[in-house]
């Protein structure tokens, strides 16, 4: 079984946004910038009702999942 481990979060930019309420829908947009041997570099942003709340770059690695204890 495979798992994804987040490695880094870089350059996160937060916007001044109004307080969000329970029940608001968060829209996540993730674009793969590079992929090599199970390692991914991505750009990501999160918005609520069209208002961008945060954006940044992420990296992650696909690896074997640990056995359950």
N, C-alpha and C positions, 0 to 999 in steps of 0.2 A: 504494500500500500504506500502511496506517495503522500507527502505533506509539503506545504509551502511555508517557508520560514522568512519572515520579514527581516531584512538586514539593515537598511538605512532609510532615514527620512531626511531629505535635504531641501534647503531653500523654501521651507514652508512659509507662505505669505498669507496672513490673516487679514480679513477685511473688517471694518467697523460695520457690524450688522445689528439689526434690532434683535431683541430676545426672541428666540423661537419658542413655540408652545408644544406641549405634548400632542402627538398626533400629526405634526408637520411631517412632510415627506422630504427626506434627504436624497438628492440626486447625485450619484457618484459617477464621474467620467474618468476612465482610466485608459491611457493610450500607451502601447508598448513602443518604446524608443529603440531598444536593442535587446537581442536574445542570443545567448551563446552558452551551450553546454549546460542547460538547466538554470542559468542565471539570467534574470530579467531586470532591465532598467525601464521604469515607467514614469510618465507624468500623470498627475491626478488632480482633480478638483472636486469640491463638494459645494452644492448650492441648495437653497431652500426657496421655493417659489420664485425661481429665477435670480435670486440674490446670491452671488458667490460668497461663500463663507471662508474657504481656505483652498490653497493650491500649493503644490510642491512636487518634488520628485521622490520616487521610492525605488528601492531595489529589493529583490526577493530571489530566493533560490529554491528549486524543487529538489527534494531529498527523500530518502526512505523514512517513513513514519516510524517513530519508536514503538516498541511493543507495549501494549497496555500492562500496567502493573497488576 
